[in-house]
Amino acid sequence: MPKYERIIFWSEDDQKWLVDVPELPGCMADGDTPAKALENVEKIIADWLATARELGREIPVPKGRLAVI
């Protein structure tokens, strides 16, 4: 699995843990626990990449940790 950065946080609105993959626009997952959210996002990443390939879209090269300015 590519090493894209994953940002995990608690959402009061959703009452779930969310995981965002900033390098893949719109790529997010949720879960009742941090571990479950991280587990769920692995399938979402795979689906995101498969869809991008099918549509002929550019797939970003993983940069790892994003710089915060």
Secondary structure, DSSP 8 states (H G I E B T S, - for coil): ------EEEEETTTTEEEEE-TTSTT-EEEESSHHHHHHHHHHHHHHHHHHHHHHT--------S----
